[in-house]
Amino acid sequence: VNAPAIVLSHCHPSGEPYPSREDVRTTELAIGAGKLLGIDLLDHIVVGDNAWISMREEGLAF
């Protein structure tokens, strides 16, 4: 891929955009894996029915 950075995003089937504990843990693991590969994780966006949340802006896992 040769990407210097990535942004993760996923939807919650419940319609609520609030990150779960599993979302936070997955983000922490992705940050660690990215460090090993030299790829920055810029953000993880969780999308609900009518809203979205930036885990970086919320201070979750970053």
N, C-alpha and C positions, 0 to 999 in steps of 0.2 A: 504494500500500500504506500509506503514511503511518506506517511502523514506525520507531521510534527506534533499534532494535537487532534483530539476527538471530542465530540459531545455525545453523550448517551441520552436516549429518550425512550420512554415507554408509556403505555396507557394503562390505567387501572379500570378493569371491567366494572368495578363498583360505581364508577363515575366520580369518586372522590379523588382529588389530586394529591392528598397528603401522603408523603412517603412513609412506607412501613419500615419496621426494623430490618427486614430482609433487604429492602431497597438501600438502606444506609450501609448495611454490611456488604452488599454487592458492590456498591460504589467504593467503599474502602478497599476491597479486593482489586477492583479495576484500577484504582489509583496506584496500588502497589505493583500490579502487573505492568502498568504503563511506565512506571519508573524503571523497571528492569529492561524494558524495550526502548526507553528514551522517547516515550510518547506521553504528552501531558493530557490529562483529562480536564477539560475546561469547565464542564458542567454536566449535570444529570438532571434532565427535565422530566417531571412526572405530569402526565396529562390526564385530566378528568373530563367529565361531560362539558362543562362550561368554563373551565379554568385550568391553569397549569401552575406548577411550582418549580422554581429553580432551587435545587438543593444547595448550590453554591451561595445564592442570595440568602437562604435560610440558615446558612452556617452548618449544614448537615454533612458530615464526612469530610469537609474541606477545611 
